[in-house]
Amino acid sequence: MSSENSLIPYHAVQVLGEGPVLVLAPHPDDEVLGCAGAILRHIAAGDRVTVVILTDGGGFHPDGPEREAYVAQRRQESRAAAAILGYGEPQFWECRDRELVYGEPLVRRLCETVVATDARWLYAPSLYELHPDHRNLALAALEVIRRLGGERALAFYEIGAPLPPNRLLDISDLLERKRQAIACFTSQLAIQAYDRHIEALNRYRTYTLSREVGAAEAYWVIKGSEATRKFQTLYATVADWWRVAKVPEAVPTGPLVSVIVRSTGRPELATALASLAMQTYQRIEIVVVDARSAGPLQLDTAHCRFPLRVGQSDHALGRSAAANLGLDLAQGDALIFLDDDDWFEPDHIAGLVEQLGLESATIAAYAGVRCVRPSSSHDWETIQVYNDPFDEVRLRCENFIPIHALLFRRQALQGTLPCRFDEQFDLYEDWDFWLQLRERGGFRHRDAVSACYRIHEGGGLGVAADEQRALAAFQAIVTKWRSRWTHRELMDLIARARHLERLLKGTEEQRAEAARTVDELTRTVSHSETQLEAQRTELEAQRAELEAQRTELEAQRAAITRLDREWRDRYEWVITSRSWWLTAPLRDSARWLREQRNRLAVLLARWAWQAGVAVYRGPGGQLLSRLPFGWKQAARRWLRRGVVKVPEGMASARRVEEPLRVSIIVPIYNHAEYLERCLHSALAQSYPEIEVIAVDDASSDPRVQHILDRLAGHPRLRVFANPVNLGISRTQNRALIESHGDIIGFLDCDDFLTPDAVTACLRHWHDGIVYAHSARINVNERDEEVSRISFEHLPRQNYFTENLERMYATHFKLISREAFARVGLFDPRFDAAQDYDLLMRIAFHYPSSAFVHIPEFVYYHRFHQRQATSLQMDRQQEATTTIQNEARLRQAIGAGQFDHFLSIIMLSFGKQRQTLAALESLRATVRVPHEIILFDNGSEAETVAFLRERIDGQFATVRAIYHPTNLGPSAGRREALKHARGDWFLVFDNDEIAEPGWLEELLVRASSVPDAGAVCCKVVFPNRRLQFSGGFIRHLDAELIELGLYDRERDATDLATVAFRECDWCPIGATLFTVNPGPFLHEGYPNAFEDAGVSMALRRQGLRLLNSPASWVWHQHFLFQEEVDMKDRYLRSRYDPQQMLTSIATFYAETGMIIQDEYVWRENGLFALSREKLKQLLARQRAVMG
């Protein structure tokens, strides 16, 4: 029996899915009445939404001005609703109302639209709708999703009649906007109160949902991979649909196809006929031949989609006789057979008619057939597929074309020797008929499986006949045809038989070899079992010894606990004693003096630096432009380095002897009834060095704020609030950035901890550990224990491989701050599975020895009806699949496997030893197929000699190209890219060092985000401060901008530097491009800002610019080097202010934006110019370059 929740959902979802969307509406207004809530959810998630309105909505209005005005009004109403929903302009196909026809033209047009929009979600009215246009579109959409399949999904929506839903979408917060959109359809609301009807339907859909849900839209979702099976289960429903509907059909075109169904009255006949009703080809007649002799077949011929006639005889008919009677009754230009227990897929006849019409000499066309049988899961199991190309010699040897695979022309039945089924055959009669057809013309094969052959229980493949009967039938076929085959045809048969004999001999040799291998394996297994038994005995002995050691260990632990309690009692006595209280001022004074000494040094350094900056930015800065170049660069280098800052949240570095600090992060969204218990369990931890970071993600329940207000004064608690709902990943990331802990623990707001949870976990923590996970207790809503999960039985030998199968390193999670700084924060793409993604990234970059399992049960995980993971099950599964795919890709890249060939571009201009170190780092970290193009950009002879001696021929993947003059960085990279053979491109500076694992993350990031154009690394100076993790643009006015660098000068361990983000521009050093940036690099950028120019060009092409927070690259900048060859020449070229002004002029010409860079403006005196004079100067500078 089915339970209630298997018939209708008892939980609402917030989204149906993600990705591009195509909404199909039969009439203007259906897109709003049926699925406005889903459209709004997709738009909020950033999904691209396309709406197609198929008919003009003209109703019964006759042709003329009145109808045209009415149609125009309905179009305008849909446009107004689209503006409210925010998806843009709908497409209008202008089919005539009530004349939408289910057929091949409609299905193909819809398929083309799905492919063109790259739609992953297709919305259409349901099969249960009453209006014929709705039903025809539902059938067409179902056929589209069956044909295209893959990762797509079809969501049926309801308007005029309820459907049986498997998803209920919560639209409580969207109901008002849906009302506003419906109100746009004034022409329809004047006829009927559709607004009240639809709102009533949406409210009724909350019947099985919790009280908080005020309105819901119902959907029946079918995945593309399930569509074929759904079609078969719907055949009976479809047959009833045609019986009720009497929908209009367009005037059919093309040849008339006769489908001959030989029947013995089996119950499966209904499915066969229903599959004919689903054909997208529209000019069909059905001839049912009753092969029995027991009364007429009971068929409802009056309500079939296509004309149907029944042929009968006064006696039982054999297979051949029944086939001949069908041929006599058929009137079609082309004919095909269908046995009463088989069926066609919807495109079977349409595809065969198309093949048959390609060439007049073709007498027959056939498609693939799938042999299936019912499985134990009430599905269809494929046993074999017949879908082989035509082979004339093979056809003489065997029949490889099932009878309902082939469509043939009527002309084969005409003439002096018409093709007929030979009634001496009741086995292989179709084979004999195919041989007759072959004498009259060619055969064409349609390489598509579009029909099904049912294997009954106990049956085999093909005709179920005993061997003697089959052999006799085969001999009869050969006897009939042998005299009609030519000498050449007989020789072909002999040659084929010899070929088959050789294949059989080879197969027999392989079988014998396989048998020997099996024998050897059997012996090996037997030996292994013997060894295993011995090892098992030894293991039992070791287990007994271990049990004795465990008993001893428990006794020691009890003694340690007693000593710890005694120490705590003494410690409490000391810190509460009068002497401790009296000496507190002395200790505080000493600590204050140490801190003030450090702060004073930093303060004096900051004052000196600020004074220098003030001079540089003020009128006195003009004097710098008159200084010698070397002095000027030294001054700029001092100003750029600034004063060493302590990263936020790390103001007082932890001394080695201090205890580890632990931050417990609690992301909050509602669950007020469990929240207080959760927070108290975190705040009451026995471990002393604890802080609790609670972030409210815009909870809709006001009780949450009341609870947080009550607890706000607790010394261990820090509370933050998101102004809008950001999702679990961004909420946890905010908490991570605000945290101070060396170790971060995670607690869901409806769960709770034991009082000693942190203390128990830290007993197992030691140097080298970055990730700990504990055993947990599952409880229900009343805190009653449901189950316990410890994971002690798991091997835990390879955390990456084992968790790739399924995640077990879960609650209570403790993760080191170092791990986040290394691999990045939570990825917002994976809300509901974000912790799994983080685990897989950590497990890839750290050894399994860095993980520890805590066997103690310290975490209580709550099961309840409104649990977030229950509400997001489908989304979580999709995210899990994506995470596993990305983890496998990361693993494959590490093993040297990747789908793209990588061209790495490196310029050299001096810095010879840094160049060698950069190449060494690439050799150690790049394993995928690649090339490195080292383009020397006019270096001095000493540098060139060094490169030729130390690099040429020393690196297998390096091609060195030596240019006699310096082209500048932009033109130099462009010339290097002309030699590139890759389809992805990586620009890597010659003074950078790659960190292990950098490339895996960079390539996965680019592969996983659609439309990624460029991905930049996290580039760090030797002093562990960031140069950049991407670029942003600050608009000073409509034309003037500043180019900024994300996270510049922040400490590399600052967790604010490892968030996933989209960038405004990508600095070109250590940046991956998925398109060749060469066309955007040119002499217009002689020494600066070419990376901003390339970035803007990519964005104009609709490509996205991203960062990769776990791709660490060290920049050995000349500021941090004692000696750099060609340093002066490099600096004069790199910081030539006139050339930099040219770059600004080029950027303005390409983008209409003027870059304000303090150095360039100061050196060129631009601050004193008006905007108009500045533009004139840029135009002149550009003209000089032109």
Beta strands, then each sheet from edge to edge (+ up, - down):
strand 1: 21-25
strand 2: 49-55
strand 3: 91-95
strand 4: 121-125
strand 5: 153-157
strand 6: 167-170
strand 7: 216-223
strand 8: 257-263
strand 9: 284-290
strand 10: 308-312
strand 11: 334-337
strand 12: 343-344
strand 13: 362-374
strand 14: 380-386
strand 15: 406-409
strand 16: 442-454
strand 17: 662-668
strand 18: 690-696
strand 19: 717-721
strand 20: 743-746
strand 21: 752-753
strand 22: 771-779
strand 23: 785-789
strand 24: 813-816
strand 25: 851-862
strand 26: 902-908
strand 27: 930-937
strand 28: 958-963
strand 29: 984-987
strand 30: 992-994
strand 31: 1012-1020
strand 32: 1026-1028
strand 33: 1031-1035
strand 34: 1040-1045
strand 35: 1071-1073
strand 36: 1104-1115
strand 37: 1154-1155
sheet 1: 3+ 2+ 1+ 4+ 5+ 7- 6+
sheet 2: 10+ 9+ 8+ 11+ 15- 13+ 14-
sheet 3: 10+ 9+ 8+ 11+ 15- 13+ 16+ 12-
sheet 4: 19+ 18+ 17+ 20+ 24- 22+ 23-
sheet 5: 19+ 18+ 17+ 20+ 24- 22+ 25+ 21-
sheet 6: 28+ 27+ 26+ 29+ 35- 31+ 32-
sheet 7: 28+ 27+ 26+ 29+ 35- 31+ 36+ 30-
sheet 8: 33+ 34- 37-
end
